[in-house]
């Protein structure tokens, strides 16, 4: 029999409504959780580092694509009577040892330097992403073979390999040659990042469900695994882009990268090294443009990494 001293059920629910269920109407259960990219974008919009770096990258990109918007001068037009003249109001960066306007050459030097960086980044992203995805997804002998090949290429310094192979080509170097060398020896890092991301997603619930529905392994990899593994790949590629710009400048400084006719920042720095004591501005301005470009891409990569890193979100 029911205890007459026990509290009635209607009183229990009335008390519960006054305490535990008082604010349940305030919960918005109709709104789905934001996706990874939406959350990252919301975080990036409030991050000053991302705003500054993105603005710099956008400016550098526009300069590289449309140099004529920023100067009406001709980078080929030089006058020895302007030999190493200091900056002035008419020519804000002065002239180099050939009497060429440094500002004009710095503006037009952005295109080859950024072009090599972007093309190298895309080539490394595709090559390393494919190899890493295949190794992580299929595993066993495929993973063992591709991982050992990656270890071999990891042991070869990228700059040293580029110097050796480009020196063998002598005067046949160009954008394609530099991009090909960087991609051939720069893909292992991207492959390792992609492999780790694929291994982390390999046993996820949506993968198991796709297998149960009879979806082929390659289709699962292409439609489900790679899109979810794109975040670390994009972060790595963004940071690496600045590195590839530096590598191109290094090779051009050594006379092994782009031809002098393309007037990249590396070749400008190489031509100005003899003027360091007599006219330091000839060396400073192209070096500053190169450093600012590399810094912009690295800061952008750091900002994107912080926004996409789950550990950073928990912190």
C-alpha positions as CSV (number, residue, x, y, z in Angstrom):
1,X,0.0,0.0,0.0
2,X,1.1,3.6,-0.6
3,X,2.6,5.4,2.3
4,X,0.2,8.3,3.2
5,X,3.2,10.3,4.5
6,X,5.0,10.1,1.1
7,X,4.9,13.3,-1.0
8,X,2.3,13.3,-3.8
9,X,3.6,13.0,-7.4
10,X,1.9,16.3,-8.4
11,X,3.8,18.1,-5.7
12,X,7.1,16.5,-6.9
13,X,6.6,17.7,-10.5
14,X,5.6,21.1,-9.3
15,X,8.8,21.5,-7.3
16,X,10.8,20.2,-10.2
17,X,9.3,22.7,-12.5
18,X,10.1,25.5,-10.1
19,X,13.8,24.4,-9.9
20,X,15.2,22.2,-12.6
21,X,12.9,22.9,-15.5
22,X,12.6,26.7,-14.9
23,X,15.1,27.6,-17.7
24,X,14.5,24.8,-20.1
25,X,12.6,27.1,-22.4
26,X,15.7,29.2,-22.8
27,X,17.6,26.4,-24.5
28,X,17.7,26.6,-28.3
29,X,17.6,23.0,-29.3
30,X,16.5,23.8,-32.9
31,X,19.9,25.3,-33.8
32,X,22.3,22.6,-35.1
33,X,26.0,22.7,-34.0
34,X,28.2,24.9,-36.1
35,X,30.6,23.1,-38.5
36,X,34.3,23.1,-38.1
37,X,34.8,25.6,-40.8
38,X,32.1,27.9,-39.6
39,X,33.5,27.9,-36.0
40,X,36.9,28.5,-37.4
41,X,35.7,31.5,-39.5
42,X,33.9,33.0,-36.5
43,X,37.1,32.7,-34.4
44,X,39.3,34.1,-37.2
45,X,37.1,37.2,-37.7
46,X,37.9,38.2,-34.1
47,X,41.6,37.5,-34.3
48,X,43.8,40.5,-35.1
49,X,46.6,38.3,-36.3
50,X,44.4,36.8,-39.0
51,X,43.0,40.2,-40.1
52,X,46.5,41.8,-40.5
53,X,48.1,38.7,-42.2
54,X,45.1,38.3,-44.6
55,X,45.2,41.9,-45.5
56,X,48.9,41.7,-46.3
57,X,48.5,38.5,-48.3
58,X,45.6,40.1,-50.3
59,X,47.7,43.1,-51.0
60,X,50.7,41.1,-52.1
61,X,48.5,38.9,-54.3
62,X,47.0,42.0,-56.0
63,X,50.4,43.5,-56.5
64,X,51.6,40.2,-58.1
65,X,48.6,39.9,-60.5
66,X,48.2,43.6,-61.4
67,X,51.6,45.4,-60.9
68,X,50.5,48.1,-63.4
69,X,48.0,49.3,-60.8
70,X,50.7,50.4,-58.5
71,X,53.3,51.9,-60.8
72,X,53.4,53.2,-64.4
73,X,57.2,52.7,-64.7
74,X,58.9,50.1,-66.8
75,X,61.2,47.7,-65.0
76,X,63.4,47.4,-68.1
77,X,63.9,51.2,-68.3
78,X,67.3,52.0,-66.7
79,X,69.5,55.1,-66.8
80,X,73.1,54.9,-65.6
81,X,73.0,58.6,-64.8
82,X,70.8,57.6,-61.8
83,X,73.4,55.3,-60.4
84,X,72.5,54.4,-56.8
85,X,70.6,57.6,-56.2
86,X,69.0,57.9,-52.8
87,X,65.2,57.8,-52.3
88,X,63.4,61.0,-53.1
89,X,59.9,62.3,-53.5
90,X,59.7,61.4,-57.1
91,X,61.3,58.0,-56.6
92,X,60.5,56.8,-53.1
93,X,62.9,53.9,-53.1
94,X,65.7,55.4,-55.1
95,X,67.7,53.7,-57.9
96,X,70.0,50.7,-58.0
97,X,73.5,50.3,-59.5
98,X,72.1,50.0,-63.0
99,X,70.0,53.2,-62.7
100,X,66.7,51.3,-62.4
101,X,63.9,52.4,-60.2
102,X,63.9,50.1,-57.2
103,X,60.2,50.7,-56.5
104,X,59.2,49.6,-60.0
105,X,61.4,46.5,-59.8
106,X,60.2,45.5,-56.3
107,X,56.5,45.8,-57.6
108,X,57.2,43.7,-60.7
109,X,59.4,41.2,-58.7
110,X,56.4,40.1,-56.6
111,X,54.9,38.1,-59.5
112,X,57.6,35.5,-60.1
113,X,58.3,35.1,-56.4
114,X,54.7,34.6,-55.4
115,X,54.0,32.5,-58.6
116,X,56.7,30.0,-57.7
117,X,55.5,29.9,-54.1
118,X,51.8,29.3,-55.0
119,X,52.5,26.7,-57.7
120,X,55.0,24.8,-55.5
121,X,52.4,24.8,-52.7
122,X,49.7,23.4,-54.9
123,X,52.1,20.7,-56.3
124,X,53.2,19.6,-52.9
125,X,49.6,19.6,-51.6
126,X,48.4,17.4,-54.4
127,X,51.4,15.0,-54.5
128,X,51.9,14.7,-50.7
129,X,48.2,14.6,-50.1
130,X,47.6,11.7,-52.5
131,X,50.6,9.7,-51.2
132,X,49.7,10.3,-47.6
133,X,46.0,9.5,-48.1
134,X,46.8,6.2,-49.8
135,X,49.3,5.2,-47.2
136,X,47.0,6.0,-44.3
137,X,43.8,4.5,-45.8
138,X,45.0,1.3,-47.3
139,X,47.7,0.5,-44.7
140,X,49.7,-2.7,-44.7
141,X,52.3,-3.0,-47.5
142,X,51.1,0.2,-49.2
143,X,51.7,2.2,-46.0
144,X,55.0,0.5,-45.3
145,X,56.3,1.1,-48.9
146,X,55.2,4.7,-49.2
147,X,56.4,5.6,-45.7
148,X,59.9,4.2,-46.4
149,X,60.0,6.2,-49.6
150,X,59.0,9.3,-47.7
151,X,61.8,8.7,-45.2
152,X,64.3,8.5,-48.0
153,X,63.2,11.9,-49.4
154,X,63.1,13.3,-45.9
155,X,66.8,12.6,-45.5
156,X,67.6,14.7,-48.5
157,X,67.8,18.5,-47.7
158,X,65.4,20.4,-50.1
159,X,67.7,23.3,-50.8
160,X,70.7,21.1,-51.4
161,X,68.8,18.9,-53.8
162,X,67.5,21.9,-55.6
163,X,71.0,23.3,-56.0
164,X,72.4,20.0,-57.4
165,X,69.6,19.4,-59.9
166,X,69.2,23.0,-61.0
167,X,73.0,23.4,-61.4
168,X,72.9,20.4,-63.8
169,X,70.4,22.1,-66.0
170,X,72.5,25.3,-66.3
171,X,70.7,27.9,-68.4
172,X,67.5,25.9,-68.8
173,X,66.0,26.8,-65.5
174,X,62.6,28.5,-65.1
175,X,59.4,28.6,-63.1
176,X,58.5,25.0,-64.1
177,X,62.0,23.6,-63.2
178,X,62.0,25.3,-59.7
179,X,58.4,24.2,-59.0
180,X,59.2,20.6,-60.1
181,X,62.3,20.4,-57.8
182,X,60.5,21.8,-54.8
183,X,57.5,19.5,-55.3
184,X,59.8,16.4,-55.8
185,X,61.6,16.9,-52.5
186,X,59.1,18.8,-50.5
187,X,56.1,16.4,-50.4
188,X,57.1,14.1,-47.5
189,X,56.0,16.5,-44.8
190,X,52.6,17.0,-46.4
191,X,52.3,13.2,-46.8
192,X,52.9,12.6,-43.1
193,X,50.4,15.2,-42.1
194,X,47.8,13.7,-44.4
195,X,48.6,10.2,-43.4
196,X,48.1,11.1,-39.7
197,X,44.8,12.8,-40.4
198,X,43.5,9.8,-42.4
199,X,44.5,7.4,-39.7
200,X,42.6,9.4,-37.1
201,X,39.4,9.3,-39.3
202,X,39.8,5.7,-40.5
203,X,37.6,4.1,-37.8
204,X,35.1,7.0,-37.4
205,X,31.4,6.1,-37.2
206,X,30.5,7.7,-40.6
207,X,33.2,5.5,-42.2
208,X,31.8,2.4,-40.6
209,X,28.3,3.4,-41.7
210,X,29.5,3.9,-45.3
211,X,31.1,0.5,-45.4
212,X,27.9,-1.1,-44.1
213,X,26.0,0.5,-46.9
214,X,28.4,-1.0,-49.4
215,X,30.3,2.1,-50.5
216,X,33.6,1.3,-52.1
217,X,36.8,2.1,-50.2
218,X,38.1,4.6,-52.8
219,X,34.7,6.4,-52.8
220,X,34.8,6.7,-49.0
221,X,38.4,8.1,-49.2
222,X,37.4,10.6,-51.8
223,X,34.1,11.8,-50.5
224,X,34.4,11.5,-46.8
225,X,38.0,11.0,-45.5
226,X,39.8,13.7,-47.6
227,X,37.2,16.5,-47.0
228,X,37.5,15.9,-43.2
229,X,41.3,15.7,-43.3
230,X,41.6,19.0,-45.3
231,X,42.1,21.2,-42.2
232,X,45.6,20.2,-41.2
233,X,46.6,19.9,-44.9
234,X,45.5,23.5,-45.6
235,X,47.3,24.8,-42.5
236,X,50.5,23.0,-43.5
237,X,50.3,24.3,-47.1
238,X,49.7,27.9,-46.0
239,X,52.8,27.9,-43.7
240,X,54.9,26.1,-46.3
241,X,54.1,28.7,-49.0
242,X,56.2,31.2,-47.3
243,X,59.0,28.7,-47.1
244,X,58.9,28.1,-50.8
245,X,59.1,31.8,-51.5
246,X,62.3,31.8,-49.5
247,X,63.7,28.8,-51.3
248,X,63.0,30.5,-54.7
249,X,64.8,33.6,-53.5
250,X,67.7,31.5,-52.2
251,X,68.1,29.7,-55.5
252,X,67.8,32.9,-57.5
253,X,70.4,34.6,-55.2
254,X,72.8,31.8,-56.1
255,X,72.0,32.2,-59.8
256,X,70.3,28.8,-60.0
257,X,66.6,29.7,-59.8
258,X,64.7,32.0,-62.0
259,X,66.5,33.7,-64.9
260,X,67.6,37.3,-64.3
261,X,65.1,38.5,-66.9
262,X,62.2,37.6,-64.6
263,X,63.6,40.0,-61.9
264,X,62.5,38.1,-58.9
265,X,63.3,39.4,-55.4
266,X,66.1,36.9,-55.1
267,X,67.9,38.0,-58.2
268,X,67.5,41.7,-57.1
269,X,69.1,40.9,-53.7
270,X,71.9,39.0,-55.5
271,X,72.6,42.0,-57.7
272,X,72.5,44.4,-54.8
273,X,75.0,42.6,-52.5
274,X,78.0,44.5,-53.8
275,X,76.2,47.8,-53.0
276,X,75.7,47.0,-49.3
277,X,78.4,49.5,-48.1
278,X,78.0,52.2,-50.7
279,X,74.2,52.2,-51.2
280,X,72.4,49.9,-48.6
281,X,68.9,51.0,-49.8
282,X,69.5,49.0,-53.0
283,X,69.6,45.8,-50.9
284,X,67.2,46.7,-48.1
285,X,64.0,47.3,-50.0
286,X,63.8,44.0,-52.0
287,X,64.9,42.2,-48.8
288,X,62.1,43.9,-46.9
289,X,59.5,43.0,-49.5
290,X,60.6,39.3,-49.4
291,X,60.6,39.3,-45.5
292,X,57.2,40.9,-45.4
293,X,55.7,38.4,-47.8
294,X,57.1,35.4,-46.0
295,X,56.0,36.8,-42.6
296,X,52.4,37.4,-43.9
297,X,52.0,33.8,-45.1
298,X,53.5,32.3,-41.9
299,X,51.2,34.5,-39.7
300,X,48.2,33.5,-41.8
301,X,49.1,29.9,-41.4
302,X,49.5,30.3,-37.6
303,X,46.2,32.0,-37.3
304,X,44.4,29.3,-39.3
305,X,46.1,26.6,-37.3
306,X,45.0,28.1,-34.0
307,X,41.4,28.4,-35.3
308,X,41.3,24.7,-36.5
309,X,43.2,23.2,-33.6
310,X,40.7,21.4,-31.2
311,X,43.2,21.8,-28.3
312,X,43.3,25.6,-28.8
313,X,39.5,25.6,-28.7
314,X,39.5,23.8,-25.4
315,X,42.0,26.2,-24.0
